[in-house]
């Protein structure tokens, strides 16, 4: 068997696995960021309700 072909297949498989892991980490980070933004916007909305309105 041609070892160059085996090495190319192994390297491409390792690259795809790495891309999968990085994609999963990116998804988790985006979900965590979305929760943080949601919490911050809720806190701002609650704080805005406490501001007296002159009119």
N, C-alpha and C positions, 0 to 999 in steps of 0.2 A: 504494500500500500504506500502511496506517496505521502511522505511525512509533511510535506508542505501543505497538502490539502487538509490533512488532519489538524495541523496547527491553525490553519485559517478557519476551519469549522469550530475549533475550540475557542479561538479568540473571538469570533463573532458571537458564539453562544454566551461567553462571559460578558461581552459588551451588552447583549440584550438583557441578561440578568441584572447587570449594573443599572441599565436604563430603567428596568422595572422597579428596582429598589429606590432609585432616585425619584421616580414618579410617585411611588407610594409615600415617600417622605414629603414631597411637595404637596400632595393631597392632604396629608395630616397637618402640615404647617398652614395651609390655606384654611382648613376647617378650624384650627385653633385661632387664627387671625379673625375669621368671621365671627367666632364666639366673642372674642375680645371687642370687636367693633360693635357687635350687638349690645354687649353690656355697657359700653361707653355711651352709645346713643340712648339707651334706656335711662342711664344716669343723667344725661343732659336733659332729656325730656322731663324727668321728675324735677330736676333743679329749675327748669323753665316754668314749671307750674307754680313754684313757690315765689316767683318774682311778682311783686304787686304791679297791677296795671293801672295807670292813671288815665282817666278819660272823662 
